[in-house]
């Protein structure tokens, strides 16, 4: 007794009963639905595009990371340069202020005073100027009294200085302000400034 079920011919057992077909056995005429084939192909294409997009996103993230690292490195370099510039600026300001204050206090060697000054005791404003410099110099004079010189006041006028004024004497601020006098005695004035031999007047 032959009965067709979905393209398969069942067999009969010894009692004549029909044995149903094995679903795992290949069918005689296997037909694939074209819609399913098209969907499978589209799914494969989407998977391929997804992998490509994931690879592109990963590459973009790595590029952004390297750009971020480059910017962070540049930022660190600029911060180091700024710190160095600020330190140099503060040192120049401190040296200048020390020379002026040392001259006002009658210190004979402002350069030595600058080098001997205890920087750890100094306090600075926001702009880098020392706040307690004069007090620090006074403390230095107490500790090293040989820095205090006795100013030699000599008679003379800005245009007619006294004899010997250029050789170890003092100069007044008004003499330095006189352009002709300054040009005639420039080296002596600069030496007197370095040695603290500039007095008011």
C-alpha positions in Angstrom: 0.0 0.0 0.0 1.6 3.2 -1.2 0.6 6.5 0.2 2.5 9.7 -0.7 3.0 12.2 2.1 4.9 15.4 1.2 6.8 13.7 -1.6 7.9 10.7 0.4 6.8 7.1 -0.1 6.1 5.5 3.4 7.0 1.9 3.9 4.8 -0.7 5.5 5.7 -2.8 8.5 5.2 -6.6 8.8 1.5 -6.1 9.8 0.8 -4.0 6.8 0.7 -0.8 8.8 2.2 2.2 7.2 5.3 3.7 8.8 5.2 7.6 8.7 8.1 9.3 6.8 11.3 10.4 8.7 11.3 14.2 8.9 15.1 14.2 8.9 15.3 12.2 5.7 15.9 14.3 2.5 12.7 15.0 0.6 12.4 13.9 -2.9 11.6 17.4 -4.2 12.9 20.0 -1.8 11.6 23.5 -2.7 13.1 26.6 -1.2 10.9 29.6 -0.8 12.4 32.5 -2.8 11.3 35.0 -0.1 13.3 33.1 2.6 16.4 33.0 0.3 16.1 36.7 -0.3 15.8 37.4 3.5 18.8 35.2 4.3 20.8 37.1 1.7 19.7 40.5 3.1 20.5 39.3 6.7 24.0 38.2 5.5 24.5 41.6 3.9 23.4 43.4 7.0 25.7 41.4 9.1 28.6 42.3 6.8 27.7 46.0 6.9 27.4 45.9 10.7 30.9 44.4 11.0 32.2 47.2 8.7 30.4 49.9 10.7 31.8 48.5 14.0 35.3 48.5 12.5 34.9 52.1 11.3 33.5 53.2 14.7 36.5 51.5 16.4 39.0 53.2 14.1 37.3 56.5 14.7 37.5 56.1 18.5 41.2 55.2 18.2 41.8 58.2 16.1 39.9 60.4 18.6 41.9 58.9 21.4 45.2 59.5 19.7 44.1 63.1 19.0 43.1 63.6 22.7 46.5 62.2 23.8 48.3 64.6 21.4 46.3 67.5 22.8 46.9 66.5 26.4 50.7 66.2 25.7 50.7 69.7 24.1 48.7 71.1 27.1 51.3 69.6 29.5 54.1 71.2 27.4 52.4 74.6 27.5 51.8 74.3 31.2 55.5 73.6 31.8 56.5 76.5 29.6 54.2 78.8 31.4 55.5 77.7 34.8 59.1 78.2 33.6 58.2 81.7 32.2 56.5 82.7 35.5 59.4 81.5 37.6 61.9 83.4 35.4 59.7 86.5 35.5 59.4 86.3 39.3 63.2 85.9 39.6 63.8 89.0 37.4 61.2 91.0 39.4 62.7 89.9 42.7 66.2 90.8 41.6 65.1 94.2 40.4 63.1 94.9 43.5 66.0 93.7 45.7 68.5 96.0 44.0 66.2 99.0 44.4 65.4 98.2 48.1 69.0 97.4 48.9 70.1 100.8 47.4 67.4 102.6 49.5 68.7 100.8 52.6 72.3 101.8 51.9 73.6 98.2 51.2 76.9 98.6 49.4 76.5 95.4 47.3 72.9 94.9 46.2 74.0 91.9 44.0 75.5 90.2 47.1 72.4 91.1 49.1 70.2 89.4 46.4 72.4 86.3 46.5 72.4 86.1 50.3 68.7 86.8 50.7 66.7 83.9 52.3 64.1 83.4 49.6 62.1 80.9 51.7 61.0 83.8 54.0 59.7 86.0 51.2 56.0 86.4 50.5 54.7 87.3 47.0 51.7 89.2 45.7 49.5 87.7 43.0 51.6 89.6 40.3 54.8 88.0 41.7 56.1 91.1 43.5 57.7 90.5 46.9 55.6 91.8 49.8 58.1 91.7 52.7 61.3 92.3 50.8 62.5 95.4 52.8 62.0 93.6 56.1 64.0 90.6 54.8 66.8 92.9 53.7 66.8 94.6 57.1 67.1 91.1 58.7 69.9 90.4 56.3 71.7 93.6 57.4 71.4 92.6 61.0 72.9 89.2 60.3 75.6 90.6 57.9 76.3 94.2 59.0 79.3 94.4 56.6 76.8 94.9 53.8 75.8 98.3 55.2 78.1 101.0 53.8 78.5 104.6 54.9 77.4 106.8 52.0 79.9 109.4 51.1 78.0 112.7 50.5 79.9 115.1 48.4 79.2 118.6 47.3 78.3 119.4 43.8 75.5 120.0 41.4 73.9 117.7 38.8 75.8 119.4 36.0 79.0 120.0 38.0 79.7 117.0 40.3 82.3 117.3 43.0 85.8 115.9 42.3 86.0 112.3 43.1 82.3 111.7 43.0 82.7 109.2 40.1 85.3 107.3 42.1 83.5 105.7 45.0 81.2 108.7 45.8 77.4 108.8 45.6 75.1 110.0 43.0 71.8 111.6 43.6 68.5 110.8 41.8 68.4 114.3 40.3 71.9 113.8 38.8 70.8 110.5 37.2 67.7 112.3 35.9 69.9 114.8 34.1 70.4 113.2 30.7 73.7 115.0 29.8 75.2 114.2 33.2 74.0 110.6 32.9 75.6 110.2 29.4 78.9 111.7 30.7 79.1 109.5 33.7 77.1 106.4 32.6 79.7 103.8 33.6 80.3 105.4 37.0 76.5 105.7 37.7 75.9 102.0 36.7 78.7 101.0 39.0 77.3 103.2 41.8 73.9 101.6 41.3 75.3 98.2 41.6 77.2 99.2 44.8 74.2 101.0 46.3 75.7 104.5 46.0 72.6 106.2 44.8 71.0 108.6 47.3 67.7 110.6 47.1 68.0 114.2 46.2 
